[in-house]
Amino acid sequence: MDIFEIFHQGNRNQKTQHHMKKAFMLVLLCLCMACGTEKQADRDISLVTSDEFISEHLGEQLMILDRHTREMIAEHGEESPRNRPVSPRSLDAQGELSVVPSSDWCSGFYPGCLWLMVELTGEEQWATLARKYTEPLEREKTNASTHDMGFKMMCSFGNGYRLKGDTGYRDILIESARTLITRYNENVGCIRSWDFDRDVWQFPVIIDNMMNLELLFWATRETGDSIYHQIAEQHALTTMQNHFREDQSSYHVIDYDTITGEILHRHTHQGYSHESAWSRGQAWGLYGFTMTYRFTGNADFLEQAENIASFILEHPNLPADMVPYWDFNAPGIPDEPRDASAAAITASALLELSACSDQGESYAESAVQILENLSSPEYLSGEGENKGFLIKHCTGNKPDNSEVDVPLIYADHYYIEALKRYRNLF
């Protein structure tokens, strides 16, 4: 459920309501500050949130992506349901479209983009298309081999249920939450992340997993069963205690002993080194703890989100355009790949954080700057480019040389979500 919908339900503590009301007064300030950014963007926020830009540029790109995706799906139509491609993820090294099965952690982001377009445009054509890409993911509701249930199911079925109230979608989400909590270990106080490399990890928990807690918080709010909320909150508390360094940067992976709950290793699997700050990991933490505060009202989670925001926004290696390098400590800066997906996630998170923090004006300003720069030709695909993906210059997994300097569908999802959040706030 979106922050702004929850606000209107009145299901909030008084302090948060006060700060959220303040956020609605920030628009003039944000627009004024956006005019004086260190690196002037090619498109200001009023343009990139306009109906014309969203419908004519973003909409046309997403339709192109649909056409290319349908072509790829048709080529693989005889494959088993488990392996059949259902959703676009990226471009490969040859510039060809990568389309993934429902089991892939990215399978929910394209339908999520389409549901967000329903909200931004009010046009039912997007709902029709969103349903087409959402429904093949139903088989994931019982997939207990992954922690990525929130990514897959909340972006797709979650947005669909929020916007259309389909009770069938609700049932799928509840079963998905029921499946996800089977991965919880009481001794550790966390939900297990990866199942691969069991000879390396005993009970790995990654910072990304904070994003999947939204499904559990939602399930308690929807059903009244507190078990989902309890597990999600404990996971967040354990992560807050163990994942962060003194400078408030986050490790990627904490490996736990399943019997004692003690920490075995602290690693950064997709970053430059174990002690470096992998950029997307910092963005996942910022978004995850802000969202967790939304559902719990626990001020410790708000403070953690603010600490992460400070680390990101005040880091000396953050470029002037606020699109980070793939790792804040990458050795070849400034000649390292950027990760625009981390910037998109950060922008969306900062907009939510601006609505519940005393530092809201500053967070809103930063979010506007990031969105304006992501909307410039440097990062936003031109008409018909990149098979229809929106955001370019993203980095998936640099140490494995996987998805480096390419579009990524989750960058598109959080970019559109950030535009929607801006419009909802202002």
FENJO-V681547 format. One record per residue. SS is DSSP state (h for helix, s for strand, l for the rest). PHI is phi in whole degrees, -180 to 180 (none if undefined). OMEGA is omega in whole degrees, 0 to 359 (NA if undefined). Layout:
ss->[SS,SS]
phi->[PHI,PHI]
omega->[OMEGA,OMEGA]
//
This chain:
ss->[l,l,h,h,h,h,h,h,h,l,l,l,l,h,h,h,h,h,h,h,h,h,h,l,l,l,h,h,h,h,h,h,h,h,l,l,l,l,l,l,l,l,l,l,h,h,h,h,l,l,h,h,h,h,h,h,h,h,h,h,h,h,h,h,h,h,h,h,h,h,h,h,h,h,h,l,l,l,l,l,l,l,l,l,s,s,s,s,s,s,s,l,l,l,l,l,s,s,s,s,s,l,l,l,l,l,l,l,h,h,h,h,h,h,h,h,h,h,h,h,h,l,l,h,h,h,h,h,h,h,h,h,h,h,h,h,h,h,h,h,h,h,l,l,l,l,l,l,h,h,h,h,h,h,h,h,h,h,h,h,h,h,h,h,l,l,h,h,h,h,h,h,h,h,h,h,h,h,h,h,h,h,h,s,s,l,l,l,l,s,s,l,l,l,l,l,l,l,l,l,l,l,l,s,s,s,h,h,h,h,h,h,h,h,h,h,h,h,h,h,h,h,h,l,l,l,h,h,h,h,h,h,h,h,h,h,h,h,h,h,h,h,l,s,l,l,l,l,l,s,l,l,s,s,s,s,l,l,l,l,l,l,s,s,s,s,s,l,l,l,l,l,l,l,l,l,l,s,h,h,h,h,h,h,h,h,h,h,h,h,h,h,h,h,h,h,l,l,h,h,h,h,h,h,h,h,h,h,h,h,h,h,h,l,l,l,l,l,l,l,l,l,l,l,s,l,s,l,l,l,l,l,l,l,l,l,l,s,l,h,h,h,h,h,h,h,h,h,h,h,h,h,h,h,l,l,l,l,l,h,h,h,h,h,h,h,h,h,h,h,h,h,h,h,l,l,l,l,l,s,l,l,l,l,h,h,h,h,l,l,s,l,l,s,s,s,s,l,l,l,l,s,s,s,s,s,l,s,h,h,h,h,h,h,h,h,h,h,h,h,h,h,h,h,h,l]
phi->[none,-76,-56,-76,-67,-63,-57,-71,-73,76,-90,-141,-78,-67,-62,-65,-59,-60,-69,-68,-65,-61,-63,-70,-96,-87,-58,-64,-62,-62,-65,-66,-69,-62,-71,-115,-66,-62,-118,-67,-79,-80,-132,-87,-64,-67,-76,-74,-103,-78,-59,-63,-63,-67,-74,-86,-97,-62,-61,-65,-63,-65,-69,-63,-63,-60,-62,-66,-67,-60,-64,-68,-63,-63,-70,-116,-64,-90,-74,-65,-54,-64,-104,-68,-70,-131,-154,-75,-122,-165,-116,-83,-64,-93,81,-89,-70,-103,-117,-115,-75,-62,-71,-68,-65,-93,-66,-91,-75,-67,-58,-62,-58,-69,-65,-65,-67,-57,-69,-77,-109,73,-95,-71,-58,-71,-66,-60,-70,-62,-62,-60,-91,-80,-63,-65,-85,-58,-61,-78,-63,-114,-83,-86,-91,-140,-91,-85,-62,-67,-54,-73,-94,-74,-65,-94,-64,-64,-67,-63,-68,-60,-90,-119,67,-69,-66,-64,-64,-59,-62,-64,-65,-65,-66,-63,-64,-61,-68,-61,-72,-68,-92,-83,-119,-65,-65,-84,83,-146,-90,-64,-91,-87,-107,-81,52,-67,-79,-102,-109,-91,-149,-78,-128,-106,-62,-55,-63,-58,-68,-83,-70,-58,-59,-73,-59,-60,-63,-67,-62,-83,-104,86,-82,-76,-60,-65,-63,-60,-67,-63,-66,-66,-59,-64,-63,-64,-64,-61,-74,-113,-88,-110,-86,-63,-84,74,-79,-114,-67,-80,-126,-115,-103,-112,-79,-72,-92,-93,78,-75,-76,-95,-148,-121,-130,-129,-65,-104,-101,-68,-152,-62,-100,-92,-108,-66,-63,-67,-61,-66,-67,-59,-64,-59,-65,-64,-75,-65,-62,-65,-62,-55,-86,-106,71,-78,-64,-64,-70,-62,-62,-64,-61,-64,-64,-66,-58,-62,-59,-66,-75,-102,-71,-64,-95,-75,-65,-61,-85,68,-102,-72,-66,-60,-142,-64,-114,-57,-71,-98,-56,-96,-101,-113,-62,-85,-130,-67,-66,-63,-66,-65,-62,-62,-62,-64,-65,-64,-65,-67,-63,-63,-86,-139,-125,-65,-98,-57,-60,-66,-66,-64,-59,-64,-61,-62,-61,-63,-63,-62,-72,-64,-88,-83,-59,-62,-121,-98,-60,-76,-57,81,-79,55,60,107,-61,-92,-102,-109,63,-106,-131,-85,-142,-64,-58,-94,52,-115,56,-104,59,-136,-72,-137,-65,-73,-63,-62,-61,-75,-65,-64,-61,-64,-61,-65,-64,-61,-65,-68,-75,-118]
omega->[184,182,187,175,178,179,183,175,181,183,191,169,189,181,181,178,180,182,179,177,178,185,181,179,188,192,182,179,182,182,179,182,181,181,183,181,183,175,185,180,179,180,179,190,180,178,187,174,181,178,183,181,183,183,190,179,181,181,180,177,181,176,176,178,176,182,180,180,178,178,179,179,180,180,184,187,184,182,180,179,181,185,184,179,183,190,180,179,186,170,179,185,178,180,179,184,174,180,192,176,183,182,181,184,181,189,183,189,179,173,175,176,184,177,177,176,173,183,183,186,185,183,185,178,179,177,178,180,180,179,181,181,180,192,175,180,184,183,181,185,178,181,183,183,184,174,189,182,181,177,187,192,180,178,184,181,181,177,179,179,179,185,188,176,180,183,175,175,179,181,179,180,180,177,177,178,179,178,184,184,175,180,181,177,183,180,179,185,181,171,180,176,189,172,182,179,180,175,179,184,171,177,184,175,182,182,178,185,175,182,184,179,182,178,182,176,178,184,176,180,184,187,185,179,188,186,182,179,182,180,181,182,179,176,180,179,180,179,180,182,193,187,193,176,182,180,178,168,186,163,175,188,167,179,185,168,186,181,184,185,181,179,177,182,169,186,171,192,183,178,182,180,183,182,180,182,177,192,182,176,178,179,177,180,179,180,185,181,174,178,180,175,179,185,187,186,180,185,178,178,176,179,179,177,179,178,179,178,179,179,183,191,182,184,182,180,174,182,181,180,173,171,192,165,185,175,182,181,179,191,185,179,17,182,178,177,174,169,180,176,177,179,180,178,180,181,180,180,181,178,176,181,180,183,183,183,173,178,187,181,181,180,179,178,181,179,179,180,180,181,178,181,175,181,178,178,178,186,182,180,173,184,177,182,171,177,179,174,184,190,179,180,175,178,180,183,184,180,177,183,182,177,180,179,180,169,175,188,179,172,178,182,184,173,179,179,179,176,179,180,177,181,178,180,191,NA]
//
